[in-house]
Amino acid sequence: MDTDDLFDFPIGMPLAARMRPRNLSEVYGQQSVLGPNGQIGQLLQAASESQNLVPSLILYGPPGTGKTTIARLLARQNNRRFIEVSAINSSIADLRTAMQTSKTDIQNGLAAAIVFIDEIHRFSKVQQESLLKAVEEGEIVLLGATTENPGFALTSAVLSRASVIELSTLSVEDLVSILRLALTDERGLHGSITATDEALRLIATLSGGDARKALTVLETAAVAAERTGTKSIAVGEVESAISKALNRYDSTGDQHYDIISAFIKSVRGSDADSALHWLARMIVGGEDPRFIARRLVILAAEDIGLADPNAIVIANSAMQIVSQIGMPEGRIPLASTTIYLALAPKSNRAYQAINEAIADVEAGLTPSVPRHLRSAAIGKDPGYVYPHDLEGGISDQSYIPTDSARSYYQPKEIGFEATLAERFRRILTALRRKR
């Protein structure tokens, strides 16, 4: 098959590259940012009125949402030189060259260049901050693209000099629209191949909000259909083009933080099914199972606590088991523990109590230990009452100076903690302590 005939474009140019939007109005799924009320839309309007370029920006969002495309279109719309740098394989020397090029433009009466840094989060602190002077003095306009949370990935100095614009994951409907355009547009398949609605929705669903992946799968399926002579893409061609969902998970990047957060919050919210989905995403994405197990131990202590004291025992056992047996078998105790913790009664009262006690100590509440409680006096000082010598096993003696006494633990009437709450009330009565 002659690929050049099929696509009517230079051989080797990917469909995703050919279908890049030619102007901002062709960018799908980012209307909240690019529209008249969006951050970039408002900045462009202001730029048009004052003849100044929009300020330095950090474009933050998942892969395939249009970060590079938007940066290029902003440069074109503002008639600026566009210098593209990849943080993966560039050095400070490359940045200096880009900055010098922009300074030369300014000296020649032109506007400052846009320096676009893809994957800017991969730059070291030194590399990031080497840009600061040029940004401050208007020698360049910095446009950075990152898939990781700028608050974690970029230095505070960079963030103070650039506005962060967050792009949204593309919806299935957005991706289907992009795929339909690629089927008919002269830059794409130009009507040489058709596709069923079911096939397009399957591609969109499998692509995880990534337009680049969706177009790549469509191109692969189109080649397969062309080879078989069907000239039509059905579900079968899509399934042959991609054997399983394109799992969008980076175990060292922003997805690492977002998905573990969704996982923990689902368990805390007692939604076992949702928790299992996020667990599966991490497992398929190659997350360290020991990390997942450690987070479950923390959750058992913080969010379940005394409502089910067995929860932390089970979570700790799972952590040890996973460390010993590894994957893929480790997924089973992880799943069992996830379900148990999700369905367990929840209480964070022990967590709150220790936080409040620590806050008081840090605020200066540090009374001296009463004489009868000091180490040298235990069992010897007649002022100390040994509880085991009493019938009820509880002495109403003072265990902290009265003016420093505080109430921290407020048991929750749920699960086993309800039993503790009743016991606590009886103890407080015996201690002659009021709440």
N, C-alpha and C positions, 0 to 999 in steps of 0.2 A: 504494500500500500504506500502511496506517495503522500506523506503527511502534509507536504506543502500544498498539494491539491485540495486536501480535505479542509485545511484551515485558511488557505489563501494568505498565509503570513510566512515570514522567514522560518525555515526549519529550525527547531530547537527553542523558539520563544514560547514559554509556557502560556497557557490560556489565562492564568491569573495575572500575568504581567500585561498581556494584551488588553485585558478588561479593566485595567486601572481607570478610575473615573477621570474624566478630562476637566471637570470643574467641580466645585463644591456642591452644586445642586445634584450631581450624580452620586454623591456619597450616601449610601443607605444606612439606616439604623442609628444615625447620630443627630437627628433633628433637634433633640434637647440641647445639644451643644452648638450646632451650626445654624439653627433657626434664628429668627429675629430676636427672640428672647433668650437665646443661649449665650454662653460665655464668649465663644468665638464669634458668633453672629454680631453681638454688641460691639466687640472689639473691632471687627471689620468695618462696621458702620462708623465708629469713631475715627478709625484710620482714614476712611474715605473723606470724611469731613475736614480732617486736619492735615491730610496728606502725610501722615506719619504711619509707620508700620506698627502693627500690634507689638506688645512687649514680649520679652523672652517667655517662652512657654515650655512646660514639661507635659507631654502627652502620655497619659497613663491608661493602660487598658490591656485586655487579653490579646493574644496573637490574632491577626486577621481582622481587626476592627477598623483599620484605616489610618493608623498613626502616621506611617511614612507617606501615604497618599495625601493626607491633609497637610502635612508639612510642605510637600512639593507644590501643592496647589496654592498654599498661602504665599510661597515665594513667587510663583507665577503671577498671582493676582496683584502683588505689590511690586512687580518688576524689580526683583532683587536677585543678585547672584545666589545660587543655591549650592553650598558646599556640603557634601554628604560624607560623614565620617562614621565608621563602625567601631564601637568601643571594643569589639572582640579582638581586632587585630591592629589597632592604631596606638600610637605612642604620643607622648607630650610633644615630640618633634613634629608629628603630623598636625597637632592642634596649633602649634606655633606657625606652621606654614599656612594653615587656613586663616588664622588671625592676621597674618601679614598680608595675605591676598586681599582681605577685606579692608585693611588700612590703606593699601594702595588704591583700591577703588575710591575710597573717601577722598584721598589726596587728589584724585583725578576728577573730582566733582560728582562722583556717583554715590548712591546710597550704600550704607553698610550691608554686607552680605549676611544671608541667613546661614548659620553653621548648624547643620542638622546632625545630631549625634544619636545614632541608633543604638539601642541596648545601653543607654548611658549609665545604668546601674552597675555595669561591669567595670566602669572606670574606678580606679582607686581614689582615695580622698585627695591625694596630691594631684592626680590628673583632673579631677572635678574642679578643684580650687584654682588650678592654673588658668581657668576660664574667667575667674571673677573680675579681674581688672578690666579685661576687654568688654565684658558685659556692662559693668558699671559705667565705663566711659563711652559707651555707645559705639565701640569699634566693631562689634558684631551683634547680631540678634541670635540668641541661643534658642534652638528648638530641640528638645530632647525627647526621646521615645523610650518608654520602659514598660515592661510587663509586671514589674514588682512595685509594691507600695513605696512611693517616694519617701514617705515618712521614715521608712526603715533603710531604703537603699541609697538615698542621696544625703549629702551633708546639709546641715542647717544653713550654711552660708549660701549654697546654691539655691535652696528652697526660698530663702529670703529675697532672692533676686529674680525669681521666675514664678509665674502663675501656674498652678497645677490644673490641668484640664483632664477630667476622667471620662474616658469613652466607654460605652456600654457594649456588652456582649450582644452580637447580632441575634435577633429572634429567628425562629424557623421561617416565619413569613418573609422576613427580610432576605434570608438566604435563598428562598424559593424565587423571589423576584429577581435576584442577581443571576440565578441559574437560568431563568427564562430569558433574561436579556442576553446572556452568553450564547444561548441556542440560536438566537435570531440576528444578533448584531453582526455587522460586517467585520468587526474586530475579532469576533468569536467564531462560532461554528457556522454562522451565516445561513442558517436554514438547511444545512446539509444533513443534519441529524435531528430527530425529534425525541421526545422523552415523555413518558406517562407521568401523570400527576403523582402517582404513588412512588415512582422512582425519584422524582425531584424532592419529595418530602422525606424520603429515606436518606438521600444524600444530605439534606439540610439537617436532619436529626443526628446523623452520625458525625457531623462536622463540628459539633460542640461550639457553635457560634463563630466559627472561623471561616471567613469568606475565602481565604486562600486555599484552605483544605477542601472546601466545597467545590471550588472550581477545578482543583487538581483531580478530585474523584470524578467529576463530570467529564473531564478530558480523558481520563483513563477508560471510563465506561464508553465514551464515544469512539475511541480507538478500537475497543473490543467489538462494539456494534458494527463498525465499518468493516472489520475483518470478517465478521460472519455474514455480512451482506444484508443485515436486517434493517439498517438505517434508522433504527429506533432503540432507545434506551429504556429497558424495562427493569423491574426489580432484580431480575436475574443478573443482568449486566452490572448493576450496582454491587450486588453481593459478591460477584467475581472480582470486582475492582478493589473491594476492601472487605477483608474477612471478618473484621470486628470493628466496633465503634472506635473512632479516633479519640482515645482517652486523653483529655486535656488536663494533665497533671504534671507539675514540675516539683519533684520532691525536695529541691533546694531553693525554690522560688516562691512567688507570692501565693500560688495555689496551695503550697505546703501550709501556709498560715491560714488561708481562707477555709480550706476543707477541714482541717483539724478543728477549727473554730466551729464550723457547722456541725461537725460530728459531736463535739462535746456539748454544744447547746441542744442538740437533738436528744442526747441521753439525759441531760438535765431536765429537758421538757417532757420526758417519759414517752417519746415517740420512737419505739424500737425499730420500726420499719425504715424511717428516715435515717436513723443512726446506722443501720446496716447498709443503706445505700452509700453513705459517705465513707463507711469502713471499706466497702468494696472498691470505691474510687481510689482510696489510698493503697489498697493491696495491689490492684491492677497497675497503679502508677509507680509501684516500686518503693513506697515509703518504708522506712525502717520499722519493722513490727515492734521492736523494743521501745521506740518512741511512742507508738500508739498505746502500748501497755502501760508505760509510765504515766501517760496522761489519764488513763483510766484509774490508776491508783490515786492520783491527785483528786480526780472527780469523786471517787468513793469517799475520801476523807472530807472534802469540802462541801459537796452537795447532798450526800446521803447521810454521812456522819452517824449519829446515834439513833437515827430512825431505823437503821438496819446495820448493827455493828459487824455482821458477817460480810457486808459488802466489801470492806477494805481487805478482809482476809482473802476473799475470793479474787479480788483484783490483784493482790500481791502474789497469790499463787499463779495466776495467769501470766504475770510478768516473768516469774521464774521459769514457768513451763516454756513460754515463747523463747526465752533466752537459751533454753536447753535444746529444744527440738527444731527451732528455726522455721523457715517457710518451705513448702506451702502448707505443711500440717498445722503451723502456728495460727493459721486463719480460723481454725475450729475453736480453740479456747478463746481467741479474741472475740469471735462471734457470740459464744456462750456468755462471756462476761459482759459484753455490750448489752445483750438482751436482759440479763439479770439486773444490771445497774439501771437500765432504762425503766424497768418495771418495778424497781424497789421504791419504797416511800422515800421522800426527799426532805432533808432538813439541813440547813446550814448554820444552825444555832451555835454549835461548837466552834465553827470557823469565825462567826461574828464575835463570840465571847473572847477568844484569844486576841483578835484584832483590837477589840476595845480595851482589853487589859494592857496590851503593848502600847497603845496610844496614850493611856494614862501614865505609864512608866516613862515614856519618851517625853511627856509633858511635865515631868518632874515629880510625880507621885512615887516617892521612894522612902517610905517610913523605915525607921530602924526596927529590927526584929525584936519583938517583946522578949524580955529576959527569960520567961518560962519556956520559950520555944527555941532558945539558942542551943546549939549542938552540945555545949558543955553541961547544960542543965537537964537534958533529956534523961529521965529515969532517976535523977538525983535531986533536982530542985523540988522542994515541996510545993512550989507554986504551980507545977505542971500536973495536970490530971490525966492519968493513963486510961484512955477510953476502954481498953479491954477489961479494966477492973470494974466497969459499970455494967449493970444488967442490960441496958439497951445499947451499949456499945458506943454511945454518943455523949460527949461532954459539952456543956454550954459555955466553956471557957472561951476567952477571946483569942482568935487566931491572927488578928491584925489590929493595930490601933483603931479605935472606934471612928475617929475623924478621917481615917483613910479607907474605911470599908466602902466597897462599891458592889453593885449588883451587875454581874456580867452574863451569866448563863440564864437564858430564858427558854426552857424546853418547849418543844413543839408537840402538840397533842396529835402525833401521827406515828404509826408503826411502833417499834419497841420504845421509842422515845416517850410515848404516852405513859408507859410503865415507869420509866425513869422520872417523868414529871410528877407522878403521884408519890413516888419514893422521895423525891426532892422536897415536896411540900411537907412531908412528915419530918424530914431531917431539919428543915428550916424551923419548924415548930419546936423541935428538941433543942436547937441551938438558940432559941428565943430571938430569932432574927426575923425582921419584917421585910417584906418586899413591896 
